[in-house]
Amino acid sequence: MSTESTAHALTTTPVTAELLRGFLDLEPTAHGLLPHRLPAAARRQIPDEQLALAEAQPSGVRLVFRTAATVVELDTLPTKRAYRGFPAPADGVYDLLVDGRLAAQATVPGGNVRLVTDLTAQTSELLEGPVGTARFTGLPAHDKEVEIWLPHNETTELVALRTDAPVTPAPDRGRRVWLHHGSSISHGSNATHPTAVWPALAAARGGVELVNLGFGGGALLDPFTARAVRDTPADLISLKIGINLVNTDAMRLRAFTPAVHGFLDTVREGHPTTPLLVVSPVLCPVQEDTPGPLMPDFADGTLKFKATGDPAERAAGRLTLTTVRAELARIVAARAAEDPNLHHLDGRELYGEADYAELPLPDEVHPDAAGHRRIAENFARLAFGPTGPFATTNV
């Protein structure tokens, strides 16, 4: 499997699918492999750059292998997202876990920059840069399972893996696979490193293998996403629905209801009896009773968001978070009469009024690191706990 790299006196191991988890597709590039979180068939139907960029950011994607190495180097070509007129973002973080515990972190400076030239229109240009290296040293010398979680917020082309001891794929630990689909909070907005994204934290607490299909701005009940969920092996599935439909002002109630049914019907084609949890939006005061679209607001010199719709149009079917939560609860209750493995969770049980008072949303939409931890703790308790829909006794 391995060849000797004399330049670093380390062994180079090809990065292949057997070393990776949490992805749905691998695209060969001029530099190596680009993990995707939507399959090629779905990517061909993506209508906007926002989702194309989001699905290629590897939230939840990680290398997993066994080795006695004390030195690990991973060459990658990152593509970072920056905004014209704003400071450059911090480099994405690579988390290295040893036998399930965070042991080291690294970054890869440089790489490509996707410069967003218009935040409202989401237009951008690509500035090309060099390959870099995430280097980890001083690891314990005994045989161990190593995981390298890729940055959740920057596209990462995998170029080369080098170690000072042989690498073998980690065996299947027999854990249940949890597939989660959601929006930017599930993707990891404002989380500080990849294992601090709330689904990653909840997966660790639940003892499951995560496939994270959280897409910033892209949880819009797209049929191609439903088919991707349908076709992906999973033991547990959760769908966090609603907030992107409100903040993009993408549809009215008349379209929302059948779109939810259609999404669930498609998922059930591939997972007829899998525990399926529908989660409504967490609390977001600016959108609770005011329709979208959501727009950036720089009034105080920092990026915040505000809803710009007219609340009077709710009577005509314009969506708010309050409307979405009520309709999701109604839909799930009606379907659960014939689908005992379908469940509902009000998102305010993950992050509600008391949480907002203690841990406010810095930009009025996305939680900070402490907010991600709170959501993960509540989800683990409510979903994976003894009476939750994902409890071992219920599977």
Salt bridges, closest charged atoms under 4 A:
ASP25 OD2 - ARG43 NH1 2.90
GLU27 OE1 - HIS36 NE2 2.64
GLU49 OE2 - ARG114 NH1 3.94
GLU55 OE2 - HIS36 ND1 2.61
GLU73 OE1 - HIS8 NE2 3.99
GLU73 OE2 - ARG135 NE 2.55
GLU73 OE1 - ARG162 NH2 2.77
ASP75 OD2 - ARG162 NH1 2.65
ASP91 OD1 - LYS80 NZ 3.13
ASP95 OD2 - HIS193 ND1 2.67
GLU125 OE2 - ARG84 NH2 2.87
ASP143 OD2 - ARG66 NH2 2.91
GLU145 OE2 - ARG173 NH1 2.91
GLU154 OE1 - LYS80 NZ 3.40
GLU209 OE2 - ARG21 NH1 3.23
GLU209 OE1 - ARG62 NH2 2.72
GLU209 OE2 - ARG173 NH2 3.00
ASP231 OD1 - ARG230 NE 2.77
ASP249 OD1 - ARG252 NH1 2.87
ASP249 OD2 - ARG318 NH2 3.15
ASP265 OD1 - ARG335 NH2 2.83
GLU269 OE1 - ARG230 NH1 3.09
GLU288 OE2 - ARG325 NH2 2.79
ASP289 OD1 - ARG314 NH1 3.67
ASP300 OD2 - LYS304 NZ 3.41
GLU313 OE1 - ARG318 NH1 2.67
GLU327 OE2 - ARG330 NH2 2.78
ASP339 OD2 - ARG268 NE 2.81
ASP346 OD1 - ARG325 NE 3.99
ASP346 OD2 - ARG348 NH2 2.77
ASP355 OD1 - ARG374 NH1 2.77
GLU358 OE2 - ARG374 NH2 3.09
ASP363 OD2 - HIS366 ND1 2.69
GLU377 OE2 - ARG205 NH2 3.79
